[in-house]
Each structure stands twice: as structure tokens, then as C-alpha cells.
């Protein structure tokens, strides 16, 4: 293994950036704009052939910083005696990509959607137009103060084939 001198870092970083096609292999971001960072290990691994200081490649500076931060948190977590960092990342990826339970955590309860006045006005216009042809006119409920879709309004939207629109939350 060749020991680099400080003067060799920039040319190697440029060479590896070209070799990687100008994009960070982790984030996919462009690294030809000066954001390239020469990534290297900071410790020997008893689980792989990695040697402390060994250059792994070129990453975007944000990806490199994040990897270092995660690795540091991993060492402090107490998991390092049970599983390698790399195995932990693979397991975490698999876990995050699996299907989930069909429950929402209480801290993420969905707020009721608010019916847009514009959507209500569209429905009102259609009902008034239809009332011109009906023997028994349809009573239009007032726009709800709560702005929530009431059961009767929902029925009217369905009857007239209009999708209710809501304010974005």
C-alpha cells in the first residue's frame, strides 16, 4: 500500500472523481464543482480488509460528513460489540424498505382536512343549476364553519360527480 504525501491528495482526488464519472457514489450528487472529498477509513476493521487511513474513494462532502457522523454514533451506541457498522447499515436498509404495520403513531395523527370554499362554491353552482330543472329543489347546506366535509355535503358531491377539494396542510 502506497503512503500518500499531502501534495498527492489533490491529483488523486481529481483522478478518482473522473473514475467515478463526476458523481458521488453514495448521494449521486455532482462532485466536479469542488465538493469532492477524499474518503478514507479512520480505524482498522477486524471484520474486513480495511486498514486505518485506507482511501475508499471520493464522496460529496455532505455524504462524507454524514458517514463519519453515523459511524461515530454507531461507536457510541454500544452496538459495535455485537454487529459491524456495515452489517448494521444493510440491516437498517432492509428494515426501512419492508412493508409496515397499518397503524399510525399517536404523535402523527392526521388532522382533519379543510374543505376549500372554492370547491363548495362549485358544488353550490351545480346544485342551483340542477334545481332549475327539478320539481323538488335540493336544499344546499351552508358552508361549514369547521370547514370539514359533512355527511350531507359528501352525499351531494357524490351525487353530482364532483370531487371535493381541500386546503393543503
C-alpha positions as CSV (number, residue, x, y, z in Angstrom):
1,X,0.0,0.0,0.0
2,X,1.4,3.4,-1.0
3,X,1.6,6.2,1.6
4,X,0.5,9.4,0.0
5,X,2.1,12.8,0.6
6,X,-0.1,15.9,1.0
7,X,0.9,17.1,-2.5
8,X,-0.6,13.8,-3.9
9,X,-4.1,14.3,-2.4
10,X,-5.5,16.8,-5.0
11,X,-4.3,14.9,-8.1
12,X,-5.7,11.6,-6.7
13,X,-9.0,13.2,-5.8
14,X,-9.3,14.5,-9.3
15,X,-8.4,11.1,-10.8
16,X,-10.9,9.3,-8.6
17,X,-13.6,11.9,-9.4
18,X,-13.1,11.2,-13.1
19,X,-13.1,7.5,-12.5
20,X,-16.4,7.8,-10.6
21,X,-17.9,9.8,-13.5
22,X,-18.1,13.1,-11.6
23,X,-20.8,11.9,-9.3
24,X,-20.8,10.8,-5.7
25,X,-21.4,7.0,-5.5
26,X,-23.4,7.5,-2.3
27,X,-25.6,10.6,-2.9
28,X,-25.5,10.8,-6.7
29,X,-24.6,14.5,-6.5
30,X,-22.2,16.2,-8.9
31,X,-18.7,16.4,-7.3
32,X,-17.0,18.2,-10.1
33,X,-17.8,21.6,-8.5
34,X,-15.2,21.4,-5.7
35,X,-17.4,19.4,-3.3
36,X,-15.4,16.2,-3.8
37,X,-13.9,14.8,-0.6
38,X,-11.3,12.1,-0.4
39,X,-12.9,9.5,1.8
40,X,-10.8,7.2,4.0
41,X,-11.2,4.9,6.9
42,X,-10.4,6.1,10.4
43,X,-9.9,2.7,12.0
44,X,-8.8,-0.8,11.3
45,X,-11.7,-3.2,10.9
46,X,-11.4,-6.6,12.4
47,X,-14.3,-7.7,10.1
48,X,-12.8,-6.6,6.8
49,X,-9.6,-5.9,4.9
50,X,-9.8,-2.2,5.6
51,X,-6.7,-0.6,7.1
52,X,-6.8,2.7,9.0
53,X,-6.3,5.6,6.6
54,X,-7.0,3.5,3.5
55,X,-8.7,5.6,0.8
56,X,-12.1,4.2,-0.3
57,X,-12.9,6.7,-3.0
58,X,-14.3,10.2,-3.5
59,X,-17.6,11.3,-1.9
60,X,-19.6,14.5,-1.9
61,X,-18.5,16.5,1.2
62,X,-22.1,16.2,2.7
63,X,-22.2,12.4,2.2
64,X,-18.7,12.0,3.7
65,X,-19.6,14.1,6.7
66,X,-22.8,12.1,7.2
67,X,-21.0,8.8,7.0
68,X,-18.5,10.0,9.6
69,X,-21.3,11.2,11.9
70,X,-23.2,7.9,11.6
71,X,-20.0,5.9,12.3
72,X,-19.3,8.0,15.4
73,X,-22.9,7.5,16.7
74,X,-22.6,3.8,16.0
75,X,-19.4,3.5,18.1
76,X,-21.1,5.4,21.0
77,X,-24.3,3.4,20.7
78,X,-22.9,0.2,22.2
79,X,-23.7,-1.8,19.2
80,X,-20.1,-2.1,18.0
81,X,-19.5,-5.2,20.1
82,X,-22.4,-7.0,18.5
83,X,-22.6,-6.1,14.8
84,X,-20.3,-4.4,12.3
85,X,-21.2,-0.9,11.1
86,X,-21.7,-2.2,7.5
87,X,-24.0,-5.0,8.7
88,X,-26.0,-2.5,10.7
89,X,-26.4,-0.3,7.6
90,X,-27.5,-3.3,5.5
91,X,-30.0,-4.4,8.1
92,X,-31.3,-0.9,8.5
93,X,-31.8,-0.6,4.8
94,X,-33.7,-3.9,4.7
95,X,-35.8,-2.9,7.7
96,X,-36.7,0.6,6.2
97,X,-37.7,-0.9,2.8
98,X,-40.0,-3.6,4.3
99,X,-43.8,-3.1,4.4
100,X,-45.2,-1.6,7.5
101,X,-48.0,-2.2,10.0
102,X,-51.2,-0.4,9.2
103,X,-51.2,1.8,12.2
104,X,-50.3,5.4,12.7
105,X,-48.3,6.5,15.7
106,X,-50.3,8.8,18.0
107,X,-47.8,11.7,17.5
108,X,-48.6,11.6,13.8
109,X,-52.4,11.7,14.0
110,X,-53.8,13.1,10.7
111,X,-55.5,16.4,11.1
112,X,-59.0,16.7,9.5
113,X,-58.8,18.1,6.0
114,X,-60.4,21.5,5.5
115,X,-62.8,21.9,2.6
116,X,-62.0,24.7,0.2
117,X,-64.6,27.4,-0.1
118,X,-64.0,27.4,-3.9
119,X,-64.9,23.7,-4.0
120,X,-68.1,24.3,-2.0
121,X,-69.0,27.2,-4.4
122,X,-68.5,24.8,-7.4
123,X,-70.9,22.3,-5.8
124,X,-73.4,25.1,-5.0
125,X,-73.4,26.3,-8.6
126,X,-74.1,22.8,-9.9
127,X,-76.9,22.2,-7.4
128,X,-78.5,25.6,-8.2
129,X,-78.3,24.8,-11.9
130,X,-80.0,21.4,-11.3
131,X,-82.7,23.0,-9.1
132,X,-83.8,24.9,-12.2
133,X,-85.0,21.5,-13.6
134,X,-86.2,19.8,-10.6
135,X,-89.8,19.8,-9.2
136,X,-88.4,19.4,-5.6
137,X,-85.3,21.5,-5.3
138,X,-82.3,20.2,-3.4
139,X,-81.5,22.1,-0.2
140,X,-77.9,23.2,-0.1
141,X,-76.4,23.2,3.4
142,X,-74.3,26.2,4.5
143,X,-70.6,26.1,4.2
144,X,-69.5,24.5,7.5
145,X,-67.7,26.9,9.9
146,X,-65.4,24.0,10.8
147,X,-64.6,23.7,7.0
148,X,-64.9,19.9,7.4
149,X,-66.8,17.8,4.9
150,X,-70.2,17.0,6.4
151,X,-72.1,13.8,5.6
152,X,-74.7,15.7,3.6
153,X,-72.1,17.6,1.6
154,X,-70.3,14.4,0.9
155,X,-73.5,12.9,-0.5
156,X,-74.1,15.9,-2.7
157,X,-70.5,15.8,-4.1
158,X,-71.0,12.2,-4.9
159,X,-74.5,12.8,-6.4
160,X,-73.1,15.5,-8.7
161,X,-69.8,13.7,-9.5
162,X,-67.6,16.4,-8.1
163,X,-64.5,15.6,-6.1
164,X,-64.2,17.8,-3.0
165,X,-61.0,19.9,-2.9
166,X,-59.2,20.6,0.3
167,X,-56.7,23.2,1.5
168,X,-53.2,21.8,1.7
169,X,-52.0,21.3,5.3
